[in-house]
Amino acid sequence: MGYNTLIHRNLMNYVFGDDLKFFVKFLPRLTNREEFSIQIENENTGITTDEAVKASCEHDALHYISQQPFTKEGEEYVAYLEKTFNCGWLPLGEKYNTFKPKECECSHITQELITQTAEDILSFCK
């Protein structure tokens, strides 16, 4: 793991800690049903708005639960988690998550934790 990744991860852990509501405020892109609906209609993606919202929330939940930053390496770890737990963007197709999965420790993560965290993220985005 590179020095910059450690710096980002430590900063993220310090800044977000266990405060999911605070974490949501700093997401690179907030989950927005209307934006997804427009994007899906314009791009004819073949997925529903509900699928996109769920995938986005699960993806962000994995960042939060695993404490992975929004860097290339963090996205690779989250792609691995999406593949492992069959959630987030990857199950909808590799075009939705183009990062190559990179194995990481995930023994503390459960499907139930991902689902609950994703639901909490969605409730904060409304």
C-alpha distance (Angstrom), angle and dihedral (degrees) to the residues before:
residue distance angle dihedral
M1 . . .
G2 3.79 . .
Y3 3.77 126.0 .
N4 3.83 92.7 -115.8
T5 3.79 91.0 53.0
L6 3.78 90.5 52.5
I7 3.79 90.2 49.3
H8 3.81 91.2 50.5
R9 3.79 93.1 44.6
N10 3.80 93.2 48.3
L11 3.80 91.0 47.4
M12 3.80 91.0 48.5
N13 3.82 91.5 49.1
Y14 3.78 90.4 48.8
V15 3.78 95.4 45.6
F16 3.80 100.4 40.9
G17 3.78 102.8 25.7
D18 3.77 108.2 158.0
D19 3.80 95.9 -29.9
L20 3.80 106.1 111.8
K21 3.80 93.2 176.0
F22 3.81 89.8 57.2
F23 3.83 91.0 45.6
V24 3.81 91.0 55.2
K25 3.81 90.9 56.9
F26 3.81 89.5 61.6
L27 3.79 100.0 45.7
P28 3.81 111.7 130.8
R29 3.79 87.9 -127.6
L30 3.78 125.8 16.3
T31 3.78 117.8 -136.6
N32 3.77 106.4 -105.9
R33 3.80 120.0 175.6
E34 3.82 93.4 -157.4
E35 3.82 93.6 51.6
F36 3.80 91.3 48.3
S37 3.79 91.0 48.7
I38 3.81 92.1 53.1
Q39 3.81 93.0 44.4
I40 3.81 92.6 48.3
E41 3.79 91.6 48.9
N42 3.82 92.8 47.4
E43 3.80 95.7 45.6
N44 3.82 97.8 36.9
T45 3.81 89.5 -136.7
G46 3.78 98.4 171.6
I47 3.80 93.1 -126.0
T48 3.77 128.1 102.6
T49 3.78 127.0 -115.6
D50 3.81 89.1 -113.5
E51 3.81 90.7 54.3
A52 3.80 91.4 49.8
V53 3.81 93.4 48.4
K54 3.81 91.7 47.7
A55 3.81 92.3 47.1
S56 3.79 92.2 49.0
C57 3.80 93.2 49.1
E58 3.81 92.4 46.7
H59 3.81 90.7 48.5
D60 3.81 91.6 51.6
A61 3.81 90.4 44.0
L62 3.80 89.1 56.7
H63 3.81 90.4 52.1
Y64 3.80 89.6 51.6
I65 3.80 97.9 43.2
S66 3.79 94.4 45.1
Q67 3.82 93.6 39.3
Q68 3.80 90.0 -129.2
P69 3.81 116.4 158.9
F70 3.80 123.4 -130.6
T71 3.79 92.3 -100.3
K72 3.81 130.2 115.8
E73 3.80 91.0 -95.7
G74 3.81 92.4 44.9
E75 3.80 89.8 51.7
E76 3.82 90.3 50.4
Y77 3.79 90.6 53.9
V78 3.80 91.1 47.3
A79 3.83 89.6 49.7
Y80 3.81 87.2 55.8
L81 3.80 90.4 50.9
E82 3.81 91.1 47.8
K83 3.79 88.9 52.8
T84 3.82 93.5 44.9
F85 3.82 95.2 48.4
N86 3.82 97.1 30.8
C87 3.78 93.1 -127.0
G88 3.80 140.4 109.9
W89 3.80 121.0 38.3
L90 3.80 101.1 -35.0
P91 3.84 97.3 73.5
L92 3.82 88.5 56.6
G93 3.79 90.1 58.9
E94 3.77 140.0 -63.1
K95 3.80 90.3 -97.7
Y96 3.82 88.6 69.8
N97 3.80 93.5 54.1
T98 3.78 110.7 25.9
F99 3.80 96.4 174.0
K100 3.78 117.0 113.7
P101 3.83 108.3 -116.3
K102 3.79 112.6 -110.2
E103 3.79 116.9 -163.9
C104 3.77 117.8 -113.2
E105 3.79 139.7 166.1
C106 3.77 111.2 -80.2
S107 3.80 107.2 155.0
H108 3.81 91.0 121.9
I109 3.82 93.2 54.9
T110 3.79 122.4 92.3
Q111 3.78 132.5 179.0
E112 3.79 88.7 -116.4
L113 3.82 91.4 54.5
I114 3.80 91.1 49.3
T115 3.81 92.5 48.8
Q116 3.81 94.3 47.2
T117 3.81 93.5 45.9
A118 3.81 91.2 48.0
E119 3.81 90.5 51.2
D120 3.81 90.1 49.2
I121 3.81 91.2 50.0
L122 3.79 90.4 51.1
S123 3.81 91.4 50.6
F124 3.83 90.2 53.0
C125 3.82 91.8 49.7
K126 3.79 94.6 57.3
